[in-house]
């Protein structure tokens, strides 16, 4: 599972700006999209690994 996640991140970070540039988008737009994608991944990862807010024990 972790290998596939690393391969996906590597592929997106390496090839996404080039593919978007070839399809007619500007370089600035491609890098801004990549930045937003990585920002969303950071936010999602932090929200998944956040400590629980309530206590499971009673008393």
HUCORWO-V424749 format. One record per residue. PHI is phi in whole degrees, -180 to 180 (999 if undefined). OMEGA is omega in degrees with one decimal (999 if undefined). D_LAST is the distance of its C-alpha to the last C-alpha in Angstrom with 2 decimals. Layout:
phi={PHI | PHI}
omega={OMEGA | OMEGA}
d_last={D_LAST | D_LAST}
This chain:
phi={999 | -69 | -64 | -67 | -67 | -65 | -64 | -65 | -64 | -61 | -63 | -66 | -68 | -87 | -101 | -61 | -62 | -69 | -65 | -67 | -65 | -70 | -86 | 110 | -80 | -72 | -63 | -63 | -66 | -64 | -72 | -66 | -65 | -65 | -64 | -66 | -63 | -69 | -63 | -66 | -67 | -65 | -63 | -66 | -66 | -69 | -73 | -74 | -105 | -73 | -67 | -64 | -85 | -109 | -91 | -80 | -86 | -117 | 104}
omega={-177.0 | 177.5 | 179.8 | 177.6 | 178.6 | 178.8 | 178.4 | 179.8 | 178.4 | -179.6 | 179.7 | -177.8 | -176.7 | -169.2 | -176.3 | 178.2 | 179.4 | 179.3 | 178.9 | 177.0 | 178.8 | -178.4 | 172.4 | 177.4 | 178.8 | 179.8 | -179.9 | 179.3 | -179.4 | 179.5 | 175.7 | 177.4 | 178.5 | 177.5 | 177.8 | 178.3 | 178.8 | 175.7 | 176.0 | 177.5 | 177.6 | -179.8 | 178.8 | 178.0 | 179.0 | -179.0 | 178.1 | -176.6 | 179.1 | 178.0 | 179.5 | -176.8 | -179.1 | 178.6 | 179.6 | -179.4 | 175.8 | 174.5 | 999}
d_last={38.46 | 38.36 | 42.15 | 42.77 | 40.56 | 42.47 | 45.76 | 44.90 | 44.01 | 47.16 | 49.30 | 48.07 | 48.42 | 51.83 | 53.58 | 52.13 | 54.02 | 57.21 | 56.99 | 56.31 | 59.19 | 61.54 | 60.64 | 61.81 | 58.77 | 59.15 | 57.67 | 55.61 | 54.09 | 53.32 | 51.53 | 49.65 | 48.47 | 47.43 | 45.52 | 43.70 | 42.95 | 41.48 | 39.51 | 37.98 | 37.16 | 35.42 | 33.42 | 32.48 | 31.56 | 29.35 | 27.55 | 27.02 | 25.58 | 23.38 | 19.83 | 17.23 | 16.27 | 12.72 | 9.77 | 9.75 | 6.32 | 3.72 | 0.00}
